[in-house]
Amino acid sequence: MRKLVWAIAIFFVCGFANAVDSAQKQIEDSIMNLTEKHPELKLIRVFETTTNNYVVEVRVPDTMELARLSSPREKNLSLTKKWSALVCTPEMKSIAKNFSIAFLSVRQVDSKGESYSTAICH
């Protein structure tokens, strides 16, 4: 009986780990498809912060503008809205829904990894 319980437990744990890996891979694939259409977009990394919460880090030309300028708030909001519309696609939202991702955000980072802007996709 103990062996059966352990076998079931291992099955669920391994199955959940594979689902998490699949979610991350699908997010990465979705962003990589975007980079083919928009070469200015560069995927830095995708990572899970806590269970079912993901962050996608990207670099786009607007990041450097945000880094150089002490732009007014309206300009920063405008730039964030522009690039988040590019990245937070229906496909990304579908991936989040299919894998029951609780929180999916995308943030712009500079070459040092400093975050300049964040958008919530799901």
Secondary structure, 3 states (H helix, E strand, C coil): CHHHHHHHHHHHHHHHHHHHHHHHHHHHHHHHHHHHHCCCCEEEEEEEEECCEEEEEEECHHHHHHHHCCCCHHHHHHHHHHHHHHHCCHHHHHHHHHCCCCEEEEEEECCCCCEEEEEECC
